[in-house]
Amino acid sequence: MNQDRLKALGLDSSRSYLQGIEEYAIECSICKVLGTECVNFCANEGVQIYGGMGFSADAPMEKIYRDVRVTRIYEGTNEINRMLIVRMLFKRHISRYTNKFSSKDYNELDVVDHFKQLQKLETNKRLFCEEKYFLGRMKDMIKFVLNRATVHWNYKLDTEYEVLMSLSDMIMLVYAVESAILRTEKLAYMKKVENVTEEIYMTMLYLHNAL
């Protein structure tokens, strides 16, 4: 556990507990935003299905729609959480991202490597082989965009809210896609691939939509 590791480094019980929780702050913000926007989407679609009756107290969607709307506000609005995701990631890994890529390396060398890798994937039949490759490319794209933004705005990036929002959406998509792949892989291992074909196709569809 993080708390035990931090205690071993010399922190007292309370500080190790708080700092251990803080290490998952990015994941908590991602789950809050993704979860609340998912339930809001479902409620919105429910109202749409009911049509004009969706706003009536005689239909079940009216209360649901009213109740779920506040979830995007409490515990930090989704906009604030989006900015926190990038800010915390930026502060933790600034030394790793700054000047790590050049535009020439990414635009020329990586594109050539991209097509070589795709040719190899055609003969690989492992579960989610292609999906994991594209997931890796999505992570590379986040690193590239964050690097370019850091070079362009430097520490003023913290005040470029539209850039932070877009970066946050990219990060959340990658987190959700990777989580879906790992969970479906675990399910396939437990129940065998032929018994979880629907879950596999749903995961593939989610990745393709994310791309």
N, C-alpha and C positions, 0 to 999 in steps of 0.2 A: 504493500500500500504506500501511497505518497507520504502519508503521515509518518510511517515508520522510517522511511528513507530520510525525511527531513529531520526527524529526531536524531538519527544517526549522524547528521551533519552538525548537531549541536543546538538546534532550536528547541525551545521549551514546548510543552504539550499544547498550549493555546495557540502559539504562533505557528507551530507545525500544522495544526488542524486548519487554521484559517488560510495559510499559504497553500496547503494541499488542495483545498477546495478551489482556491483562486486559479490554480493551474488548469482547471476545467471551465474557466469562465467563457472562453470562446465557444466551446461545445454547448454550454448552457444557453448562450445567446442564440446560437444557430437553431437549437431545438425549440426555443421559445418562438422564434419568428416563423420557422417552417410549420410548427404545430398549429399556431393560431391562424396563419394564413390558409392552411389546409382546411381547418374547420369552418373558417369564414367562407371559403369557396364552396364547400358542401352546403352550407346554410343558404348562400346566395342562389345556388342551383335549385335548392328545394323551393325557395320562394318563386323562382321562375317557372318551375313545374306547375305550381298551384295557380300561377297567373295573378289576377287581381285579388283572389281569395287569399293569396299568400300574406297579404297585409292585414287580413281580418283576424280578430281574436278568436273567431270560430274555427280557424284552421291551426294546426299544430306549429307551422313554420313561423308564425308571427312571434311567439315567445322565444323560439330557438334563435331566430335572426337577431332579436333584441339582446339576448343573453350573450351570444358569441361575439358580438361587435366590440364589447368592452375588452375582450381578451387581447386585442391589438394595442390596448392602451395601458393596462395595469402591468406591474413588474417591469416598467420601462417600456416606452412605446417601441413599436417595431422599427421605427426610423432611428431611434437612439441605439437600439441593439445592433442594427446594421452598421452604424458608424463605429461602435465599440469593437465589433468583430475585426474590422480592418485595422483599427488603431492598435489593438492589443497584439495582433499578428505583426504589424509593422514594428512595434517596439521590441518584440521578442526576437525578431529575425532580421533586423535592418542590416546587420553586418553580412548576412548571408545573401541578401537580395541585391544590395547596392553594387552596381557595376559587375554583376555576375554574368550577364549576357551582353553581347553587342548585337545591334540590329542585323549586322552582316551574318553573324553566326546563326541567328535564328531564321532569317529569311532565306538564306541560301543553303547552308550546310544541313540544317535540320530538315528542310523540305526534301532534300535528296535522301536522307536517312529515313524519312517518313515513308516514302514509297518502297524502299528496300524492305523495311519492316512489314509493310502490308503484304508484300509478296510471300514472305516467310509465314505469315499468319494463315494464308490460304491452305497450307498443308497441316496446320496444327488443329487438332480436334478437341482439345481440352476445354472444359466448361468455362465460359466467359473469357476465353483467351483474347478474342478481338476486343471485347468490352473493356478488359483491363488495360489493353494497349491504349485505347482511346481515353480511358480515365487518366492514364499517365500523361497523355498529350494535353488534357484539360488542366492538369496540375502545372505542366510546363507553361501553358498560356497564362495562368494566374501569376506565376513567377515573372514571366516576361512583362506583363502589363504593370505589375507592382514595381518592377525594376525601372521601367520607362517612366512611370509616374513619379517615382522617387528621384530619378535623375532630373526630370523636368521641373518639379515643384519643390524638391528637397523637403525640408521640414514644414513647408507651407501646405503640403499635401493634407495635413490635418484639418485644414479649413476648406478644402475642395469637396463639398458635401456630395455633389452629384457623382464625382469620381469614386468616392468612398462607397456610395450606395451601389453603384454598378459592380465594383470589385467585390462587395459583400455578397451580391447575388451570385456571382461566379463561384465564390468560396462555398456558399451554402449548397449550391447544386452539386459540386464535387463531393462534399461531405455526405449528402443524401445518396448520391449514386454509389459511392464506395460502401456506405452502410448497407444499401440494398444488395449489392453484390456479395458482400461478406455474409450477410444473414441468409441469403438464398443458397450460397455454397454450403453453409453449415446445415441448412435444412436438407439439401441434396445428399449430404454425407450421412445424415441421420435416417432419412427415409428412402434413399436411392433416387437417382435422377429421374427415372421413368415415372415416379410417383409425385413429382413436384414440377411437372412441365408447365402448368399454368403460372406458378410463381416465377419460373425461369423466364417465360415470355413476358411477364409483367415487368420484370427487372430490365430485360433488354429494351422493352418499349420505353421505360422511364429514361434510360440512358440516351436512346435515340432522340427523344423529345428534348432532353437537356442539351444535346449537341445542336 
